[in-house]
Amino acid sequence: MTMEHLTKLKIICMGILDLKPNSKEHIAATASLGQKELWSSANLYHQLHLLESLIPRMVCNNLSIFLLLTYSAC
């Protein structure tokens, strides 16, 4: 995006975001959090990849719509 695009969208830069001082430690601590659980980030990624490969594109072009309809009744 250029500043011209941002101006058209009425987005104004108000400052710069800075990371907290101990953010690297927090990232390292949360990267392995829950990896041995059933719905860890890695297992969720593999499950979504499997579901995407099983659903024909003609039936559902967007996996998120399928998941929303499937799991919203739970």
N, CA, C and O atoms as CSV, one atom per row, in Angstrom:
chain,resi,resn,atom,element,x,y,z
A,1,MET,N,N,0.838,-1.175,0.000
A,1,MET,CA,C,0.000,0.000,0.000
A,1,MET,C,C,0.884,1.239,0.000
A,1,MET,O,O,1.934,1.290,0.640
A,2,THR,N,N,0.434,2.194,-0.713
A,2,THR,CA,C,1.141,3.466,-0.738
A,2,THR,C,C,0.382,4.469,0.125
A,2,THR,O,O,-0.739,4.204,0.561
A,3,MET,N,N,0.996,5.608,0.362
A,3,MET,CA,C,0.320,6.649,1.136
A,3,MET,C,C,-0.927,7.137,0.410
A,3,MET,O,O,-1.892,7.558,1.048
A,4,GLU,N,N,-0.915,7.083,-0.913
A,4,GLU,CA,C,-2.086,7.482,-1.687
A,4,GLU,C,C,-3.261,6.551,-1.408
A,4,GLU,O,O,-4.391,7.005,-1.227
A,5,HIS,N,N,-2.988,5.229,-1.372
A,5,HIS,CA,C,-4.043,4.261,-1.047
A,5,HIS,C,C,-4.577,4.492,0.363
A,5,HIS,O,O,-5.786,4.473,0.590
A,6,LEU,N,N,-3.659,4.711,1.309
A,6,LEU,CA,C,-4.079,4.924,2.691
A,6,LEU,C,C,-4.914,6.193,2.820
A,6,LEU,O,O,-5.880,6.224,3.582
A,7,THR,N,N,-4.554,7.228,2.088
A,7,THR,CA,C,-5.312,8.478,2.127
A,7,THR,C,C,-6.714,8.271,1.570
A,7,THR,O,O,-7.682,8.792,2.125
A,8,LYS,N,N,-6.836,7.517,0.483
A,8,LYS,CA,C,-8.157,7.239,-0.085
A,8,LYS,C,C,-9.034,6.466,0.892
A,8,LYS,O,O,-10.249,6.660,0.934
A,9,LEU,N,N,-8.408,5.587,1.678
A,9,LEU,CA,C,-9.147,4.804,2.668
A,9,LEU,C,C,-9.339,5.554,3.983
A,9,LEU,O,O,-9.912,5.024,4.935
A,10,LYS,N,N,-8.854,6.796,4.021
A,10,LYS,CA,C,-8.938,7.655,5.212
A,10,LYS,C,C,-8.224,7.027,6.408
A,10,LYS,O,O,-8.710,7.069,7.538
A,11,ILE,N,N,-7.053,6.441,6.125
A,11,ILE,CA,C,-6.212,5.876,7.175
A,11,ILE,C,C,-5.061,6.839,7.409
A,11,ILE,O,O,-4.335,7.193,6.480
A,12,ILE,N,N,-4.901,7.260,8.656
A,12,ILE,CA,C,-3.884,8.246,8.998
A,12,ILE,C,C,-2.865,7.606,9.936
A,12,ILE,O,O,-3.233,6.921,10.890
A,13,CYS,N,N,-1.603,7.829,9.661
A,13,CYS,CA,C,-0.536,7.333,10.526
A,13,CYS,C,C,-0.467,8.211,11.766
A,13,CYS,O,O,-0.250,9.419,11.669
A,14,MET,N,N,-0.652,7.598,12.932
A,14,MET,CA,C,-0.651,8.357,14.184
A,14,MET,C,C,0.588,8.086,15.029
A,14,MET,O,O,0.764,8.695,16.084
A,15,GLY,N,N,1.433,7.191,14.582
A,15,GLY,CA,C,2.629,6.871,15.346
A,15,GLY,C,C,3.170,5.516,14.947
A,15,GLY,O,O,2.719,4.909,13.975
A,16,ILE,N,N,4.132,5.058,15.701
A,16,ILE,CA,C,4.789,3.781,15.417
A,16,ILE,C,C,4.532,2.831,16.579
A,16,ILE,O,O,4.602,3.227,17.743
A,17,LEU,N,N,4.239,1.592,16.259
A,17,LEU,CA,C,4.057,0.572,17.296
A,17,LEU,C,C,5.418,0.029,17.705
A,17,LEU,O,O,6.257,-0.275,16.857
A,18,ASP,N,N,5.624,-0.087,18.991
A,18,ASP,CA,C,6.864,-0.652,19.516
A,18,ASP,C,C,6.534,-1.920,20.285
A,18,ASP,O,O,5.502,-2.004,20.951
A,19,LEU,N,N,7.417,-2.906,20.189
A,19,LEU,CA,C,7.251,-4.128,20.966
A,19,LEU,C,C,7.622,-3.873,22.416
A,19,LEU,O,O,8.477,-3.036,22.709
A,20,LYS,N,N,6.987,-4.587,23.307
A,20,LYS,CA,C,7.337,-4.477,24.720
A,20,LYS,C,C,8.749,-5.005,24.924
A,20,LYS,O,O,9.226,-5.809,24.124
A,21,PRO,N,N,9.420,-4.571,25.971
A,21,PRO,CA,C,10.818,-4.966,26.177
A,21,PRO,C,C,11.052,-6.478,26.256
A,21,PRO,O,O,12.075,-6.961,25.771
A,22,ASN,N,N,10.135,-7.226,26.850
A,22,ASN,CA,C,10.327,-8.670,27.013
A,22,ASN,C,C,9.502,-9.471,26.004
A,22,ASN,O,O,9.130,-10.611,26.283
A,23,SER,N,N,9.215,-8.900,24.857
A,23,SER,CA,C,8.366,-9.577,23.879
A,23,SER,C,C,9.016,-10.835,23.308
A,23,SER,O,O,8.311,-11.802,23.021
A,24,LYS,N,N,10.320,-10.850,23.139
A,24,LYS,CA,C,10.988,-12.040,22.598
A,24,LYS,C,C,10.846,-13.226,23.539
A,24,LYS,O,O,10.675,-14.358,23.086
A,25,GLU,N,N,10.915,-12.982,24.841
A,25,GLU,CA,C,10.732,-14.060,25.814
A,25,GLU,C,C,9.294,-14.579,25.783
A,25,GLU,O,O,9.063,-15.784,25.880
A,26,HIS,N,N,8.327,-13.664,25.645
A,26,HIS,CA,C,6.922,-14.072,25.571
A,26,HIS,C,C,6.657,-14.895,24.310
A,26,HIS,O,O,5.922,-15.882,24.359
A,27,ILE,N,N,7.241,-14.502,23.200
A,27,ILE,CA,C,7.069,-15.246,21.947
A,27,ILE,C,C,7.655,-16.644,22.087
A,27,ILE,O,O,7.028,-17.624,21.683
A,28,ALA,N,N,8.844,-16.741,22.652
A,28,ALA,CA,C,9.487,-18.043,22.834
A,28,ALA,C,C,8.673,-18.924,23.782
A,28,ALA,O,O,8.566,-20.131,23.567
A,29,ALA,N,N,8.103,-18.331,24.822
A,29,ALA,CA,C,7.326,-19.110,25.788
A,29,ALA,C,C,6.017,-19.612,25.191
A,29,ALA,O,O,5.590,-20.723,25.505
A,30,THR,N,N,5.374,-18.826,24.345
A,30,THR,CA,C,4.085,-19.230,23.792
A,30,THR,C,C,4.221,-20.094,22.539
A,30,THR,O,O,3.256,-20.742,22.133
A,31,ALA,N,N,5.396,-20.114,21.925
A,31,ALA,CA,C,5.574,-20.911,20.706
A,31,ALA,C,C,5.378,-22.394,20.981
A,31,ALA,O,O,4.849,-23.113,20.133
A,32,SER,N,N,5.790,-22.859,22.139
A,32,SER,CA,C,5.669,-24.280,22.456
A,32,SER,C,C,4.456,-24.585,23.336
A,32,SER,O,O,4.222,-25.742,23.686
A,33,LEU,N,N,3.699,-23.576,23.690
A,33,LEU,CA,C,2.542,-23.749,24.568
A,33,LEU,C,C,1.485,-24.619,23.911
A,33,LEU,O,O,1.018,-24.297,22.818
A,34,GLY,N,N,1.104,-25.692,24.541
A,34,GLY,CA,C,0.036,-26.542,24.052
A,34,GLY,C,C,0.399,-27.433,22.876
A,34,GLY,O,O,-0.502,-27.993,22.252
A,35,GLN,N,N,1.656,-27.589,22.548
A,35,GLN,CA,C,2.029,-28.388,21.385
A,35,GLN,C,C,1.722,-29.868,21.564
A,35,GLN,O,O,1.623,-30.601,20.579
A,36,LYS,N,N,1.570,-30.319,22.808
A,36,LYS,CA,C,1.246,-31.720,23.039
A,36,LYS,C,C,-0.258,-31.923,23.191
A,36,LYS,O,O,-0.714,-33.044,23.416
A,37,GLU,N,N,-1.022,-30.856,23.070
A,37,GLU,CA,C,-2.474,-30.932,23.176
A,37,GLU,C,C,-3.076,-31.299,21.815
A,37,GLU,O,O,-2.419,-31.166,20.782
A,38,LEU,N,N,-4.316,-31.756,21.825
A,38,LEU,CA,C,-4.976,-32.165,20.591
A,38,LEU,C,C,-5.087,-31.010,19.607
A,38,LEU,O,O,-4.773,-31.179,18.429
A,39,TRP,N,N,-5.525,-29.843,20.060
A,39,TRP,CA,C,-5.729,-28.718,19.149
A,39,TRP,C,C,-4.602,-27.698,19.263
A,39,TRP,O,O,-4.845,-26.500,19.411
A,40,SER,N,N,-3.379,-28.183,19.192
A,40,SER,CA,C,-2.248,-27.264,19.133
A,40,SER,C,C,-2.263,-26.562,17.782
A,40,SER,O,O,-3.001,-26.961,16.881
A,41,SER,N,N,-1.465,-25.535,17.639
A,41,SER,CA,C,-1.450,-24.793,16.376
A,41,SER,C,C,-1.023,-25.690,15.220
A,41,SER,O,O,-1.552,-25.573,14.115
A,42,ALA,N,N,-0.070,-26.582,15.467
A,42,ALA,CA,C,0.389,-27.481,14.399
A,42,ALA,C,C,-0.704,-28.476,14.014
A,42,ALA,O,O,-0.943,-28.705,12.828
A,43,ASN,N,N,-1.369,-29.068,15.011
A,43,ASN,CA,C,-2.438,-30.017,14.718
A,43,ASN,C,C,-3.625,-29.336,14.048
A,43,ASN,O,O,-4.248,-29.911,13.155
A,44,LEU,N,N,-3.942,-28.120,14.471
A,44,LEU,CA,C,-5.034,-27.386,13.841
A,44,LEU,C,C,-4.706,-27.102,12.377
A,44,LEU,O,O,-5.568,-27.232,11.508
A,45,TYR,N,N,-3.471,-26.718,12.108
A,45,TYR,CA,C,-3.053,-26.463,10.722
A,45,TYR,C,C,-3.201,-27.730,9.879
A,45,TYR,O,O,-3.723,-27.673,8.766
A,46,HIS,N,N,-2.748,-28.868,10.397
A,46,HIS,CA,C,-2.841,-30.126,9.653
A,46,HIS,C,C,-4.301,-30.532,9.435
A,46,HIS,O,O,-4.653,-31.031,8.366
A,47,GLN,N,N,-5.148,-30.319,10.442
A,47,GLN,CA,C,-6.565,-30.644,10.317
A,47,GLN,C,C,-7.229,-29.773,9.246
A,47,GLN,O,O,-7.999,-30.274,8.426
A,48,LEU,N,N,-6.933,-28.478,9.254
A,48,LEU,CA,C,-7.506,-27.579,8.252
A,48,LEU,C,C,-7.012,-27.929,6.854
A,48,LEU,O,O,-7.772,-27.868,5.887
A,49,HIS,N,N,-5.745,-28.292,6.753
A,49,HIS,CA,C,-5.189,-28.683,5.462
A,49,HIS,C,C,-5.882,-29.954,4.950
A,49,HIS,O,O,-6.197,-30.056,3.764
A,50,LEU,N,N,-6.116,-30.916,5.843
A,50,LEU,CA,C,-6.818,-32.141,5.474
A,50,LEU,C,C,-8.245,-31.834,5.014
A,50,LEU,O,O,-8.686,-32.338,3.981
A,51,LEU,N,N,-8.962,-31.013,5.776
A,51,LEU,CA,C,-10.326,-30.666,5.400
A,51,LEU,C,C,-10.369,-29.946,4.062
A,51,LEU,O,O,-11.262,-30.193,3.251
A,52,GLU,N,N,-9.423,-29.069,3.830
A,52,GLU,CA,C,-9.387,-28.337,2.570
A,52,GLU,C,C,-9.160,-29.277,1.389
A,52,GLU,O,O,-9.705,-29.063,0.306
A,53,SER,N,N,-8.360,-30.311,1.599
A,53,SER,CA,C,-8.097,-31.244,0.503
A,53,SER,C,C,-9.281,-32.189,0.257
A,53,SER,O,O,-9.411,-32.734,-0.839
A,54,LEU,N,N,-10.134,-32.387,1.249
A,54,LEU,CA,C,-11.267,-33.295,1.106
A,54,LEU,C,C,-12.498,-32.644,0.507
A,54,LEU,O,O,-13.358,-33.338,-0.035
A,55,ILE,N,N,-12.601,-31.343,0.590
A,55,ILE,CA,C,-13.790,-30.637,0.126
A,55,ILE,C,C,-13.584,-30.194,-1.314
A,55,ILE,O,O,-12.620,-29.489,-1.610
A,56,PRO,N,N,-14.471,-30.593,-2.211
A,56,PRO,CA,C,-14.349,-30.136,-3.601
A,56,PRO,C,C,-14.509,-28.624,-3.685
A,56,PRO,O,O,-15.334,-28.037,-2.985
A,57,ARG,N,N,-13.727,-28.009,-4.535
A,57,ARG,CA,C,-13.776,-26.551,-4.692
A,57,ARG,C,C,-15.125,-26.078,-5.229
A,57,ARG,O,O,-15.548,-24.960,-4.939
A,58,MET,N,N,-15.798,-26.915,-6.004
A,58,MET,CA,C,-17.091,-26.510,-6.567
A,58,MET,C,C,-18.153,-26.397,-5.475
A,58,MET,O,O,-19.053,-25.560,-5.559
A,59,VAL,N,N,-18.043,-27.235,-4.464
A,59,VAL,CA,C,-19.045,-27.247,-3.409
A,59,VAL,C,C,-18.825,-26.096,-2.439
A,59,VAL,O,O,-19.779,-25.427,-2.042
A,60,CYS,N,N,-17.591,-25.865,-2.062
A,60,CYS,CA,C,-17.287,-24.831,-1.083
A,60,CYS,C,C,-15.972,-24.173,-1.463
A,60,CYS,O,O,-14.907,-24.772,-1.314
A,61,ASN,N,N,-16.041,-22.965,-1.944
A,61,ASN,CA,C,-14.836,-22.273,-2.376
A,61,ASN,C,C,-14.019,-21.752,-1.216
A,61,ASN,O,O,-12.839,-21.445,-1.383
A,62,ASN,N,N,-14.616,-21.648,-0.051
A,62,ASN,CA,C,-13.923,-21.070,1.076
A,62,ASN,C,C,-14.026,-22.005,2.273
A,62,ASN,O,O,-15.124,-22.287,2.752
A,63,LEU,N,N,-12.888,-22.482,2.753
A,63,LEU,CA,C,-12.876,-23.424,3.866
A,63,LEU,C,C,-13.466,-22.802,5.123
A,63,LEU,O,O,-14.090,-23.507,5.916
A,64,SER,N,N,-13.288,-21.519,5.325
A,64,SER,CA,C,-13.814,-20.895,6.531
A,64,SER,C,C,-15.339,-20.943,6.563
A,64,SER,O,O,-15.920,-21.069,7.641
A,65,ILE,N,N,-15.994,-20.848,5.422
A,65,ILE,CA,C,-17.452,-20.964,5.379
A,65,ILE,C,C,-17.867,-22.366,5.789
A,65,ILE,O,O,-18.825,-22.537,6.542
A,66,PHE,N,N,-17.150,-23.370,5.297
A,66,PHE,CA,C,-17.451,-24.752,5.656
A,66,PHE,C,C,-17.286,-24.966,7.161
A,66,PHE,O,O,-18.138,-25.576,7.807
A,67,LEU,N,N,-16.186,-24.458,7.709
A,67,LEU,CA,C,-15.939,-24.642,9.134
A,67,LEU,C,C,-16.980,-23.907,9.957
A,67,LEU,O,O,-17.438,-24.424,10.976
A,68,LEU,N,N,-17.356,-22.723,9.538
A,68,LEU,CA,C,-18.370,-21.959,10.255
A,68,LEU,C,C,-19.688,-22.725,10.290
A,68,LEU,O,O,-20.332,-22.816,11.336
A,69,LEU,N,N,-20.085,-23.272,9.150
A,69,LEU,CA,C,-21.346,-24.010,9.088
A,69,LEU,C,C,-21.258,-25.338,9.836
A,69,LEU,O,O,-22.245,-25.787,10.418
A,70,THR,N,N,-20.089,-25.967,9.824
A,70,THR,CA,C,-19.919,-27.257,10.483
A,70,THR,C,C,-19.894,-27.138,11.985
A,70,THR,O,O,-20.568,-27.897,12.681
A,71,TYR,N,N,-19.124,-26.191,12.498
A,71,TYR,CA,C,-18.914,-26.114,13.946
A,71,TYR,C,C,-19.814,-25.116,14.645
A,71,TYR,O,O,-19.765,-25.022,15.871
A,72,SER,N,N,-20.632,-24.368,13.925
A,72,SER,CA,C,-21.499,-23.398,14.587
A,72,SER,C,C,-22.655,-24.069,15.325
A,72,SER,O,O,-23.235,-23.469,16.230
A,73,ALA,N,N,-22.997,-25.292,14.957
A,73,ALA,CA,C,-24.098,-25.999,15.619
A,73,ALA,C,C,-23.659,-26.657,16.919
A,73,ALA,O,O,-24.499,-27.147,17.674
A,74,CYS,N,N,-22.352,-26.678,17.196
A,74,CYS,CA,C,-21.844,-27.329,18.416
A,74,CYS,C,C,-22.165,-26.512,19.649
A,74,CYS,O,O,-21.814,-26.907,20.760
